């Protein structure tokens, strides 16, 4: 305590002026240029930052590491209780995994150890196992399985899979999990069992209100207030050095207060406490059932869920402070580091571990420069604790551990996201994010943590599919001359929905598709085009602005071919503009030689396409109303046959129109320059 206070007095006010982690990073100025060294460093980042480690950094790492070790000791007991495992497995989880992370991890401030969310998921997965010893053994097996899954995902570079978790749905799930964690600690906070929905009528309140329970309840309230107050002091920029020091190790302060209080109280007022804790260094032991196929099948769904939560919560916490410190991280390395850490930890009695957000914040604020301070030194402190000092925790009240869990859980609740989602849209119909958040939140509370995560994942994927199947299409209009200087208008063709001054071209519809055109949304796109043509009479051409459409798959191209033929029967031409290179090449291969579209339009700008449509495309006959007609979808062989028939009829059509040869660009002009007198002939063709 005095060492921490002395360091804060001389260096806390300097904040991060002395923290410059970039020389230790792989992208720092001192990075090795050897290809072999770079390859080794990409697998073992310690090879890079270890060679650049300076002895001047040892002091900050040592003091910050001791602080982290003390915090981790108190948190690990609380998280082991939340995971329904023997309490000693909490400290065991903070010995080998942090050391392994030093070898493979790419975040200098990430503190690996137990975590509330992962501990809650672990406890939910094993709640049906009656014996505490059997739950502890199952925890080690679960840690091995989680580590195996994470390592395989890292080796196979499957980090993109976790991006299917929508941030909105994940926020609702994490907030619901925080509430579930708080509710699960009510029994320890009040010092005894509470009635449930089925036993509330038979519950005896007179027998339940005992001096020890009353003392536990009041002590819990006081500890929660103290922890919340110290947390506010920790976030404050100006505070007394002693208070700053206490806020850094607030969990240890509460545990120490609980020990003194529980040891000094008479027996009738004494709150439930931990009692005897098995000491000694963990021995190597193969988790029971590690080779059992049935055990793996039974725990695999839980392991997949926990592995996803481990990576999401850990990577988010580590990346947050990596950005603050100005260095980059590798998602693949983080997958491997967390995977190997959990896998090896399972053989020493560990429960699944993660990167702790609060501990990472302590490491950043305490001036830690490397994984030596954030992981290695705390692991050594835990080793000393489990070997020599487990007796100190004999009188730690269980309500103190519950208070640590509750305050930490309230910190992960993300209520601000719900407020942002509610305030941002203008109408209730646009508040889809609020509904997703509430469904994930309520599903987690009422259906369970795993069901809540499944709801969050399912909603994320469902919204992704829904958005993919609904193309974002804007009708463009031309801005007036005086409005072209608007700094928000990058060009004079802008969406009419956003710019009220933009006016559409007479007889021409200009559409812009935002995003890919693929098998999921091409039908909706063609239906939208046909609907607009039917609604607006006198349309001679539809211009497809492809500047925001980077890809078109084969299904989309075939639907476009159908659309061209369908529009031609109504006397409307489809002209392309601003087509990007990749779609342009595919359009040239499929439609370039058919004469269905003007070949030069694939390189047109919108202005050139409008000019071409006005001069070379004749308007439809006014006495023949346009009807929306859907072309029957056919297979690829029938498409090729239809293209062949259209190609054979081109010279005859050109001759009827009084056109030119089909061997030059004039063939396109003659094809699209039809007089009203022969409009019916062209429509029949």
C-alpha positions as CSV (number, residue, x, y, z in Angstrom):
1,X,0.0,0.0,0.0
2,X,2.8,2.4,0.9
3,X,4.7,1.5,-2.2
4,X,1.7,2.2,-4.4
5,X,1.0,5.5,-2.5
6,X,4.7,6.6,-2.9
7,X,4.6,6.0,-6.6
8,X,1.3,7.9,-7.0
9,X,2.7,10.9,-5.2
10,X,5.6,11.3,-7.5
11,X,4.2,10.1,-10.8
12,X,0.4,10.1,-11.0
13,X,0.2,13.7,-11.9
14,X,2.4,13.0,-14.9
15,X,-0.3,10.8,-16.4
16,X,0.8,9.2,-19.6
17,X,3.7,11.5,-20.4
18,X,6.1,8.7,-19.4
19,X,4.0,6.0,-21.2
20,X,5.3,5.6,-24.7
21,X,4.7,2.0,-25.8
22,X,5.4,2.5,-29.5
23,X,9.1,1.5,-29.2
24,X,8.0,-1.9,-27.9
25,X,5.4,-2.4,-30.7
26,X,6.0,-4.4,-33.9
27,X,5.3,-1.2,-35.8
28,X,7.6,0.9,-33.8
29,X,10.7,2.6,-35.0
30,X,13.0,-0.1,-33.7
31,X,11.2,-3.0,-35.5
32,X,13.5,-5.6,-37.0
33,X,13.9,-5.6,-40.8
34,X,14.9,-9.3,-41.1
35,X,12.2,-11.4,-42.8
36,X,13.0,-14.4,-40.5
37,X,12.8,-12.1,-37.5
38,X,9.5,-10.6,-38.7
39,X,8.1,-14.1,-39.2
40,X,9.0,-15.2,-35.7
41,X,7.7,-11.9,-34.3
42,X,4.3,-12.4,-36.1
43,X,3.9,-15.7,-34.2
44,X,5.6,-14.7,-30.9
45,X,5.3,-10.9,-30.5
46,X,7.5,-11.1,-27.4
47,X,10.4,-11.7,-29.8
48,X,9.9,-8.1,-31.0
49,X,9.0,-6.1,-27.9
50,X,11.3,-8.2,-25.7
51,X,14.4,-7.1,-27.6
52,X,13.3,-3.5,-27.4
53,X,12.5,-3.6,-23.7
54,X,14.5,-1.0,-21.7
55,X,15.5,-1.4,-18.0
56,X,14.1,2.1,-17.3
57,X,10.6,0.7,-17.8
58,X,11.0,-1.9,-15.0
59,X,9.9,0.5,-12.2
60,X,6.5,1.3,-13.8
61,X,5.9,-2.3,-14.7
62,X,6.8,-3.5,-11.2
63,X,4.6,-1.1,-9.2
64,X,1.7,-1.4,-11.7
65,X,2.0,-5.2,-11.8
66,X,1.8,-5.5,-8.0
67,X,-1.3,-3.3,-8.0
68,X,-2.9,-5.5,-10.7
69,X,-1.9,-8.7,-8.7
70,X,-3.7,-7.4,-5.6
71,X,-6.8,-6.5,-7.6
72,X,-6.8,-9.8,-9.5
73,X,-6.5,-11.8,-6.3
74,X,-9.8,-10.3,-4.8
75,X,-11.6,-10.5,-8.2
76,X,-10.6,-14.1,-8.9
77,X,-12.3,-15.3,-5.7
78,X,-15.5,-13.5,-6.5
79,X,-15.5,-14.7,-10.1
80,X,-14.9,-18.3,-9.0
81,X,-17.9,-18.0,-6.8
82,X,-20.0,-16.7,-9.7
83,X,-18.8,-19.7,-11.8
84,X,-20.0,-22.1,-9.1
85,X,-16.5,-23.6,-8.9
86,X,-14.2,-24.1,-5.8
87,X,-12.9,-20.7,-4.8
88,X,-9.2,-21.6,-5.2
89,X,-9.8,-22.2,-8.9
90,X,-10.1,-18.4,-9.3
91,X,-6.5,-17.7,-8.3
92,X,-5.4,-20.8,-10.3
93,X,-6.9,-19.2,-13.4
94,X,-4.6,-16.2,-13.0
95,X,-1.3,-18.0,-12.9
96,X,-0.5,-19.8,-16.2
97,X,-2.9,-18.0,-18.6
98,X,-1.4,-14.5,-18.1
99,X,2.1,-16.0,-18.6
100,X,1.1,-17.7,-21.9
101,X,-0.5,-14.4,-23.1
102,X,2.8,-12.7,-22.7
103,X,4.2,-14.9,-25.5
104,X,1.4,-14.6,-28.1
105,X,-0.5,-11.4,-27.2
106,X,-0.2,-8.1,-29.0
107,X,-1.7,-5.7,-26.4
108,X,0.7,-4.2,-24.0
109,X,-1.9,-3.4,-21.4
110,X,-4.3,-6.3,-21.6
111,X,-4.7,-8.1,-18.2
112,X,-5.7,-11.7,-18.6
113,X,-7.6,-13.4,-15.8
114,X,-11.1,-14.2,-14.7
115,X,-14.1,-12.1,-15.8
116,X,-17.7,-11.6,-14.6
117,X,-19.4,-12.3,-18.0
118,X,-17.4,-15.4,-18.8
119,X,-17.8,-16.6,-15.2
120,X,-21.5,-16.2,-15.4
121,X,-21.7,-18.2,-18.7
122,X,-19.6,-20.9,-17.1
123,X,-21.8,-21.1,-14.0
124,X,-24.9,-21.2,-16.2
125,X,-23.4,-24.1,-18.3
126,X,-22.6,-26.1,-15.2
127,X,-25.5,-25.3,-12.9
128,X,-27.1,-28.7,-13.2
129,X,-24.0,-30.5,-11.8
130,X,-24.8,-31.0,-8.1
131,X,-21.3,-31.5,-6.6
132,X,-18.9,-28.5,-6.3
133,X,-15.9,-30.8,-7.0
134,X,-17.5,-32.1,-10.2
135,X,-18.3,-28.6,-11.3
136,X,-14.7,-27.6,-10.7
137,X,-13.5,-30.5,-12.9
138,X,-16.0,-29.6,-15.6
139,X,-14.7,-26.0,-15.5
140,X,-11.2,-27.2,-16.4
141,X,-12.6,-29.3,-19.3
142,X,-14.6,-26.3,-20.5
143,X,-11.5,-24.1,-20.3
144,X,-9.6,-26.7,-22.5
145,X,-12.5,-26.7,-25.0
146,X,-12.8,-22.9,-25.2
147,X,-9.0,-22.7,-25.7
148,X,-9.1,-25.3,-28.5
149,X,-11.9,-23.5,-30.3
150,X,-10.2,-20.1,-30.0
151,X,-6.8,-21.4,-31.1
152,X,-8.4,-23.1,-34.2
153,X,-10.3,-20.0,-35.1
154,X,-7.1,-18.0,-34.9
155,X,-5.1,-20.5,-37.0
156,X,-7.8,-20.7,-39.6
157,X,-8.2,-16.9,-39.6
158,X,-11.9,-17.0,-38.7
159,X,-12.0,-13.7,-36.8
160,X,-14.6,-12.4,-39.2
161,X,-17.2,-14.8,-37.8
162,X,-17.5,-12.8,-34.6
163,X,-18.4,-9.7,-36.6
164,X,-21.9,-11.2,-37.2
165,X,-22.7,-10.0,-33.7
166,X,-24.5,-6.7,-34.1
167,X,-23.2,-4.1,-31.7
168,X,-26.8,-3.1,-30.8
169,X,-27.9,-6.7,-30.1
170,X,-24.6,-7.4,-28.2
171,X,-25.2,-4.3,-26.1
172,X,-28.6,-5.5,-25.1
173,X,-27.2,-9.0,-24.2
174,X,-24.3,-7.6,-22.1
175,X,-26.7,-5.2,-20.2
176,X,-29.1,-8.1,-19.6
177,X,-26.2,-10.2,-18.4
178,X,-25.1,-7.5,-16.0
179,X,-28.6,-7.4,-14.5
180,X,-28.7,-11.3,-14.3
181,X,-25.3,-11.2,-12.5
182,X,-26.6,-8.7,-9.9
183,X,-29.8,-10.7,-9.3
184,X,-27.7,-13.9,-8.9
185,X,-25.8,-12.2,-6.0
186,X,-28.9,-11.3,-3.9
187,X,-28.5,-14.4,-1.7
188,X,-25.0,-13.6,-0.7
189,X,-25.7,-9.8,-0.4
190,X,-28.4,-10.6,2.2
191,X,-26.6,-13.4,3.9
192,X,-29.0,-16.2,3.3
193,X,-31.6,-17.8,0.9
194,X,-34.5,-15.8,-0.5
195,X,-37.9,-17.0,-1.5
196,X,-38.7,-17.8,-5.1
197,X,-41.9,-17.6,-7.1
198,X,-42.8,-21.2,-6.0
199,X,-41.8,-20.9,-2.3
200,X,-42.9,-17.4,-1.5
201,X,-46.1,-18.5,0.2
202,X,-44.2,-21.0,2.5
203,X,-41.3,-18.8,3.3
204,X,-40.9,-17.8,6.9
205,X,-39.7,-14.2,7.1
206,X,-39.5,-14.3,10.9
207,X,-37.0,-17.1,10.8
208,X,-35.1,-15.5,8.0
209,X,-34.5,-12.1,9.7
210,X,-31.6,-13.0,12.0
211,X,-28.8,-10.7,13.3
212,X,-26.3,-12.1,10.9
213,X,-28.5,-11.5,7.9
214,X,-29.3,-8.0,9.0
215,X,-25.6,-7.3,9.5
216,X,-24.8,-8.8,6.0
217,X,-27.5,-6.7,4.3
218,X,-26.3,-3.4,5.9
219,X,-22.7,-4.2,5.3
220,X,-23.4,-5.0,1.6
221,X,-25.2,-1.7,1.1
222,X,-22.3,0.1,2.7
223,X,-19.7,-1.7,0.6
224,X,-21.6,-1.1,-2.6
225,X,-21.7,2.7,-1.8
226,X,-18.0,2.7,-1.0
227,X,-17.1,0.8,-4.2
228,X,-19.2,3.2,-6.3
229,X,-17.6,6.2,-4.6
230,X,-14.1,4.9,-5.1
231,X,-14.9,4.2,-8.7
232,X,-16.0,7.8,-9.2
233,X,-12.8,9.0,-7.6
234,X,-10.8,6.8,-10.0
235,X,-12.5,8.4,-13.0
236,X,-12.0,11.9,-11.6
237,X,-9.0,13.9,-12.9
238,X,-8.3,15.6,-9.6
239,X,-8.3,13.8,-6.2
240,X,-6.1,13.3,-3.2
241,X,-3.2,10.8,-3.8
242,X,-4.4,8.6,-0.9
243,X,-7.9,8.4,-2.4
244,X,-6.5,7.8,-5.9
245,X,-4.4,5.0,-4.4
246,X,-7.4,3.4,-2.7
247,X,-9.5,3.7,-5.9
248,X,-6.9,1.6,-7.8
249,X,-7.3,-1.3,-5.3
250,X,-10.9,-0.7,-4.2
251,X,-11.6,-4.4,-4.3
252,X,-8.8,-5.1,-1.9
253,X,-10.0,-2.2,0.4
254,X,-13.5,-3.8,0.6
255,X,-12.1,-7.3,1.2
256,X,-9.8,-6.0,4.0
257,X,-12.6,-4.1,5.6
258,X,-14.8,-7.2,5.5
259,X,-12.0,-9.3,7.1
260,X,-11.6,-6.9,10.0
261,X,-15.4,-6.6,10.5
262,X,-16.0,-10.4,10.3
263,X,-13.1,-11.2,12.6
264,X,-14.1,-8.7,15.3
265,X,-17.9,-9.3,15.4
266,X,-19.5,-11.6,17.9
267,X,-20.5,-15.0,16.6
268,X,-24.3,-14.2,16.3
269,X,-23.6,-11.1,14.2
270,X,-20.9,-12.7,12.1
271,X,-21.8,-12.8,8.4
272,X,-21.2,-15.9,6.2
273,X,-17.5,-16.0,5.2
274,X,-15.3,-18.0,2.9
275,X,-13.6,-20.2,5.6
276,X,-10.8,-22.6,4.8
277,X,-9.3,-22.2,1.3
278,X,-7.1,-24.9,-0.1
279,X,-3.6,-23.6,-0.6
280,X,-0.5,-24.6,-2.5
281,X,0.6,-24.3,-6.1
282,X,-1.7,-26.0,-8.6
283,X,-0.5,-29.3,-9.9
284,X,-0.6,-30.5,-13.5
285,X,-3.7,-32.6,-14.0
286,X,-5.5,-33.7,-17.2
287,X,-9.1,-32.6,-16.9
288,X,-11.5,-35.6,-16.5
289,X,-13.4,-36.3,-19.7
290,X,-10.9,-34.5,-22.0
291,X,-10.9,-37.6,-24.2
292,X,-14.5,-38.4,-23.8
293,X,-16.5,-37.9,-27.0
294,X,-19.8,-37.7,-25.0
295,X,-18.5,-34.9,-22.7
296,X,-17.3,-32.8,-25.7
297,X,-20.7,-33.2,-27.4
298,X,-22.5,-32.3,-24.2
299,X,-20.4,-29.1,-23.5
300,X,-19.7,-28.0,-27.1
301,X,-22.6,-25.5,-27.4
302,X,-21.6,-23.9,-24.1
303,X,-18.0,-23.8,-25.2
304,X,-18.8,-22.2,-28.5
305,X,-20.8,-19.5,-26.8
306,X,-18.1,-18.8,-24.1
307,X,-15.4,-18.7,-26.7
308,X,-17.3,-16.1,-28.7
309,X,-17.8,-14.0,-25.6
310,X,-14.2,-14.4,-24.5
311,X,-12.9,-13.0,-27.8
312,X,-15.5,-10.3,-28.2
313,X,-15.1,-8.9,-24.7
314,X,-11.3,-9.3,-24.6
315,X,-10.6,-7.8,-28.1
316,X,-12.9,-4.9,-27.4
317,X,-11.2,-4.1,-24.1
318,X,-7.7,-4.5,-25.5
319,X,-8.3,-2.5,-28.7
320,X,-9.8,0.4,-26.7
321,X,-6.6,1.0,-24.9
322,X,-4.3,0.1,-27.8
323,X,-5.9,2.9,-29.7
324,X,-5.4,5.3,-26.8
325,X,-1.7,4.3,-26.6
326,X,-1.2,4.6,-30.4
327,X,-0.3,1.0,-31.5
328,X,-2.1,-1.7,-33.5
329,X,-3.2,-5.2,-32.6
330,X,-3.7,-8.4,-34.5
331,X,-7.0,-10.2,-34.2
332,X,-5.4,-13.5,-35.3
333,X,-2.7,-13.2,-32.6
334,X,-5.3,-12.4,-30.0
335,X,-7.3,-15.5,-31.0
336,X,-4.3,-17.7,-30.6
337,X,-3.1,-16.0,-27.4
338,X,-6.4,-16.4,-25.7
339,X,-6.9,-19.9,-27.0
340,X,-3.5,-21.2,-25.9
341,X,-3.9,-19.4,-22.5
342,X,-7.2,-21.1,-21.8
343,X,-6.1,-24.5,-23.1
344,X,-3.0,-24.6,-20.9
345,X,-4.8,-23.1,-18.0
346,X,-7.3,-26.0,-18.0
347,X,-4.5,-28.4,-17.1
348,X,-3.7,-26.4,-13.9
349,X,-7.3,-26.1,-12.6
350,X,-8.3,-22.9,-14.3
351,X,-11.7,-21.7,-15.3
352,X,-12.2,-19.9,-18.7
353,X,-10.4,-16.6,-18.7
354,X,-10.6,-13.3,-20.6
355,X,-9.1,-9.8,-20.8
356,X,-10.6,-7.7,-18.0
357,X,-11.7,-4.2,-19.0
358,X,-11.3,-2.7,-15.5
359,X,-7.9,-4.3,-15.0
360,X,-6.7,-3.2,-18.4
361,X,-7.7,0.4,-17.4
362,X,-5.7,0.1,-14.2
363,X,-2.7,-1.1,-16.3
364,X,-3.0,1.8,-18.6
365,X,-3.4,4.4,-15.9
366,X,-0.7,2.9,-13.7
367,X,2.0,3.4,-16.3
368,X,2.5,-0.2,-17.3
369,X,4.5,-0.5,-20.6
370,X,4.6,-4.2,-21.4
371,X,3.0,-7.6,-20.7
372,X,5.6,-8.0,-18.0
373,X,3.7,-5.5,-15.9
374,X,0.2,-6.4,-17.0
375,X,0.5,-10.2,-16.9
376,X,3.8,-11.6,-15.7
377,X,4.2,-9.8,-12.4
378,X,0.5,-10.2,-11.4
379,X,0.8,-13.9,-12.1
380,X,3.9,-14.1,-9.8
381,X,1.9,-12.3,-7.1
382,X,-0.9,-14.8,-7.4
383,X,1.6,-17.7,-7.1
384,X,3.0,-16.2,-3.9
385,X,-0.6,-15.7,-2.6
386,X,-1.8,-19.3,-3.3
387,X,1.4,-20.7,-1.8
388,X,1.7,-18.7,1.4
389,X,-1.3,-16.4,2.1
390,X,-4.5,-18.2,1.5
391,X,-5.2,-18.1,5.2
392,X,-5.6,-14.3,5.0
393,X,-8.9,-14.8,3.1
394,X,-10.4,-17.1,5.8
395,X,-12.7,-14.3,7.1
396,X,-13.5,-12.6,3.8
397,X,-17.3,-12.2,3.9
398,X,-19.2,-13.7,1.0
399,X,-21.2,-10.5,0.8
400,X,-17.9,-8.6,0.1
401,X,-17.3,-10.9,-2.9
402,X,-20.9,-10.3,-4.0
403,X,-20.4,-6.5,-3.8
404,X,-17.3,-6.7,-5.9
405,X,-19.2,-8.7,-8.5
406,X,-22.3,-6.4,-8.4
407,X,-20.3,-3.2,-8.9
408,X,-18.3,-4.7,-11.7
409,X,-21.5,-6.0,-13.4
410,X,-23.1,-2.5,-13.2
411,X,-20.0,-1.2,-15.0
412,X,-20.5,-3.4,-18.0
413,X,-24.2,-2.4,-18.4
414,X,-24.5,-0.3,-21.5
415,X,-27.6,1.9,-21.0
416,X,-26.1,4.7,-23.0
417,X,-26.5,2.8,-26.3
418,X,-30.2,2.5,-25.7
419,X,-30.4,6.3,-25.2
420,X,-28.5,6.9,-28.4
421,X,-30.8,4.5,-30.3
422,X,-33.9,6.2,-28.9
423,X,-32.8,9.8,-29.7
424,X,-31.2,9.3,-33.1
425,X,-34.2,8.4,-35.4
426,X,-37.1,10.8,-36.0
427,X,-40.0,8.2,-36.2
428,X,-40.9,5.1,-34.3
429,X,-40.7,3.1,-37.5
430,X,-37.0,4.0,-37.8
431,X,-36.3,2.9,-34.2
432,X,-35.5,-0.7,-35.2
433,X,-32.4,-0.6,-33.1
434,X,-34.4,0.0,-29.9
435,X,-36.5,-3.1,-30.6
436,X,-33.5,-5.2,-31.2
437,X,-31.8,-4.0,-28.0
438,X,-34.9,-4.6,-26.0
439,X,-35.5,-8.1,-27.4
440,X,-31.9,-9.1,-26.6
441,X,-32.1,-7.5,-23.1
442,X,-35.4,-9.1,-22.1
443,X,-34.5,-12.4,-23.7
444,X,-31.3,-12.6,-21.6
445,X,-33.2,-11.8,-18.4
446,X,-36.3,-14.0,-18.8
447,X,-35.0,-16.8,-21.0
448,X,-31.4,-17.2,-19.7
449,X,-28.0,-16.0,-20.7
450,X,-27.4,-18.6,-23.4
451,X,-30.9,-18.0,-24.9
452,X,-30.3,-14.3,-24.8
453,X,-27.0,-14.7,-26.7
454,X,-28.8,-16.8,-29.3
455,X,-31.5,-14.2,-29.6
456,X,-28.8,-11.5,-30.1
457,X,-26.9,-13.5,-32.7
458,X,-30.1,-14.6,-34.5
459,X,-31.4,-11.0,-34.6
460,X,-28.0,-9.7,-35.9
461,X,-27.9,-12.3,-38.7
462,X,-31.6,-11.7,-39.5
463,X,-31.1,-8.0,-39.8
464,X,-28.1,-8.5,-42.0
465,X,-30.1,-10.8,-44.3
466,X,-33.0,-8.3,-44.4
467,X,-30.7,-5.4,-45.2
468,X,-29.0,-7.5,-47.9
469,X,-32.3,-8.3,-49.5
470,X,-33.5,-4.7,-49.6
471,X,-31.4,-2.7,-52.0
472,X,-30.9,1.0,-51.3
473,X,-31.9,2.7,-54.5
474,X,-32.0,6.5,-54.9
475,X,-33.6,8.4,-57.7
476,X,-31.2,11.1,-58.8
477,X,-32.1,14.6,-59.8
478,X,-30.1,17.5,-61.3
479,X,-29.3,20.4,-59.0
480,X,-30.0,23.9,-60.3
481,X,-27.0,26.1,-61.2
482,X,-27.2,28.2,-58.1
483,X,-27.3,25.1,-55.9
484,X,-24.2,23.4,-57.2
485,X,-21.9,25.2,-54.8
486,X,-23.4,23.3,-51.8
487,X,-20.4,21.8,-49.9
488,X,-22.5,18.7,-49.1
489,X,-23.2,18.0,-52.7
490,X,-20.2,16.2,-54.3
491,X,-21.8,16.4,-57.8
492,X,-24.8,18.0,-59.4
493,X,-26.6,14.7,-59.6
494,X,-27.9,14.0,-56.1
495,X,-30.7,11.9,-54.5
496,X,-34.0,13.7,-54.8
497,X,-35.1,12.4,-51.4
498,X,-32.2,14.4,-49.7
499,X,-32.2,17.5,-51.9
500,X,-35.5,19.1,-52.4
501,X,-34.1,21.4,-55.1
502,X,-33.0,18.5,-57.3
503,X,-35.3,18.1,-60.3
504,X,-35.6,14.9,-62.4
505,X,-35.1,14.8,-66.1
506,X,-38.2,14.7,-68.2
507,X,-38.8,11.3,-69.7
508,X,-35.7,9.9,-68.0
509,X,-35.3,8.0,-64.7
510,X,-31.8,8.1,-63.1
511,X,-31.3,5.5,-60.4
512,X,-28.3,4.8,-58.2
513,X,-27.8,1.6,-56.3
514,X,-25.8,1.8,-53.1
515,X,-24.0,-1.5,-52.6
516,X,-23.7,-4.8,-54.3
517,X,-26.3,-6.2,-56.7
518,X,-26.6,-9.9,-55.9
519,X,-28.9,-12.9,-55.8
520,X,-30.5,-11.6,-52.6
521,X,-31.6,-8.2,-53.8
522,X,-31.7,-8.3,-57.6
523,X,-35.4,-9.3,-57.8
524,X,-36.3,-6.3,-55.5
525,X,-34.2,-4.0,-57.7
526,X,-35.8,-5.1,-61.0
527,X,-39.3,-4.9,-59.4
528,X,-38.6,-1.3,-58.2
529,X,-37.4,-0.3,-61.7
530,X,-40.5,-1.7,-63.4
531,X,-42.7,0.0,-60.8
532,X,-41.2,3.4,-61.4
533,X,-41.5,3.0,-65.1
534,X,-45.2,2.1,-64.8
535,X,-45.9,5.0,-62.4
536,X,-44.2,7.6,-64.5
537,X,-45.7,7.9,-68.0
538,X,-43.7,8.9,-71.1
539,X,-40.4,7.4,-69.9
540,X,-37.9,6.8,-72.7
541,X,-34.9,5.6,-70.8
542,X,-33.8,4.4,-67.4
543,X,-30.2,5.3,-66.5
544,X,-28.4,2.9,-64.0
545,X,-25.7,4.8,-62.1
546,X,-23.2,2.1,-61.1
547,X,-20.7,4.3,-59.3
548,X,-21.6,2.7,-55.9
549,X,-22.1,-0.8,-57.1
550,X,-18.8,-2.7,-56.9
551,X,-20.0,-6.2,-57.6
552,X,-22.7,-8.1,-59.6
553,X,-23.1,-11.8,-59.4
554,X,-24.3,-14.1,-62.2
555,X,-27.9,-14.1,-60.9
556,X,-28.0,-10.3,-60.8
557,X,-26.7,-10.2,-64.4
558,X,-29.3,-12.6,-65.6
559,X,-32.0,-10.5,-63.9
560,X,-30.6,-7.4,-65.6
561,X,-30.8,-9.2,-68.9
562,X,-34.5,-10.0,-68.2
563,X,-35.1,-6.4,-67.2
564,X,-33.5,-5.0,-70.4
565,X,-35.8,-7.3,-72.5
566,X,-38.8,-6.4,-70.4
567,X,-38.2,-2.7,-70.8
568,X,-37.6,-3.0,-74.5
569,X,-41.1,-4.5,-75.0
570,X,-42.4,-1.2,-73.4
571,X,-40.3,1.0,-75.5
572,X,-37.9,1.9,-72.7
573,X,-34.1,1.7,-73.0
574,X,-31.8,0.8,-70.1
575,X,-28.6,2.8,-70.2
576,X,-25.6,2.3,-67.9
577,X,-23.4,5.1,-66.5
578,X,-20.4,5.3,-64.2
579,X,-20.0,1.5,-64.3
580,X,-17.1,0.3,-62.2
581,X,-14.4,-1.9,-63.8
582,X,-15.4,-5.3,-62.4
583,X,-19.1,-5.1,-63.2
584,X,-18.3,-3.5,-66.6
585,X,-16.3,-6.5,-67.7
586,X,-19.0,-8.9,-66.7
587,X,-21.7,-6.8,-68.5
588,X,-19.5,-6.7,-71.6
589,X,-19.3,-10.5,-71.6
590,X,-23.0,-11.1,-71.1
591,X,-24.7,-8.2,-72.8
592,X,-22.0,-6.6,-74.9
593,X,-22.6,-8.5,-78.1
594,X,-26.3,-8.8,-78.0
595,X,-27.2,-5.3,-79.0
596,X,-29.6,-5.1,-76.0
597,X,-27.7,-2.2,-74.5
598,X,-25.5,0.5,-76.2
599,X,-22.0,-0.7,-75.8
600,X,-20.6,2.8,-75.2
601,X,-22.9,3.4,-72.3
602,X,-20.7,1.2,-70.1
603,X,-18.2,4.1,-70.1
604,X,-20.8,7.0,-70.0
605,X,-21.1,9.5,-67.2
606,X,-24.6,10.5,-66.2
607,X,-24.6,13.6,-68.3
608,X,-23.4,11.6,-71.4
609,X,-26.1,9.0,-70.7
610,X,-28.8,11.7,-70.4
611,X,-27.6,13.3,-73.6
612,X,-27.5,9.9,-75.4
613,X,-31.0,9.1,-74.2
614,X,-32.4,12.4,-75.4
615,X,-30.9,12.3,-78.8
616,X,-30.7,8.6,-79.7
617,X,-33.7,7.0,-77.9
618,X,-37.1,7.9,-79.2
619,X,-40.0,8.4,-76.8
620,X,-42.7,5.8,-76.6
621,X,-45.9,6.3,-78.6
622,X,-48.4,8.4,-76.6
623,X,-51.4,6.4,-77.7
624,X,-50.1,3.2,-76.3
625,X,-50.1,3.2,-72.4
626,X,-47.2,1.5,-70.8
627,X,-48.0,-1.6,-68.9
628,X,-45.9,-3.3,-66.3
629,X,-44.9,-6.6,-67.6
630,X,-42.8,-9.1,-65.8
631,X,-40.6,-11.3,-67.9
632,X,-40.7,-14.9,-67.1
633,X,-37.4,-16.1,-65.6
634,X,-35.6,-18.7,-67.6
635,X,-32.5,-20.8,-67.2
636,X,-29.2,-19.9,-68.7
637,X,-29.6,-22.1,-71.8
638,X,-32.9,-20.4,-72.7
639,X,-31.2,-17.0,-72.1
640,X,-28.5,-17.9,-74.6
641,X,-31.1,-19.0,-77.2
642,X,-33.1,-15.7,-76.7
643,X,-29.8,-13.7,-77.1
644,X,-29.1,-15.6,-80.4
645,X,-32.6,-14.9,-81.7
646,X,-32.3,-11.2,-80.8
647,X,-28.8,-11.0,-82.5
648,X,-30.2,-12.6,-85.7
649,X,-33.1,-10.0,-85.8
650,X,-30.8,-7.0,-85.4
651,X,-30.0,-6.4,-89.1
652,X,-33.7,-6.5,-90.0
653,X,-34.6,-4.1,-87.2
654,X,-31.8,-1.7,-88.3
655,X,-33.1,-1.8,-91.8
656,X,-36.7,-1.1,-90.7
657,X,-35.5,1.9,-88.7
658,X,-33.5,3.2,-91.6
659,X,-30.3,2.8,-89.7
660,X,-26.7,2.0,-90.5
661,X,-24.4,-1.0,-90.3
662,X,-24.4,-3.0,-87.2
663,X,-20.7,-3.4,-87.2
664,X,-19.9,0.0,-85.7
665,X,-21.3,2.3,-83.0
666,X,-23.8,3.5,-85.5
667,X,-25.5,0.1,-85.0
668,X,-26.2,1.1,-81.5
669,X,-27.6,4.5,-82.6
670,X,-29.9,2.9,-85.2
671,X,-31.1,0.3,-82.7
672,X,-32.0,3.0,-80.1
673,X,-33.3,5.6,-82.6
674,X,-36.7,4.3,-83.6
675,X,-39.4,6.6,-85.0
676,X,-42.9,6.5,-83.6
677,X,-44.1,4.9,-86.8
678,X,-42.2,1.7,-86.4
679,X,-42.5,1.6,-82.5
680,X,-44.9,-1.3,-82.6
681,X,-42.5,-3.3,-84.9
682,X,-39.6,-2.7,-82.4
683,X,-41.9,-3.6,-79.5
684,X,-42.9,-6.9,-81.2
685,X,-39.2,-7.7,-81.7
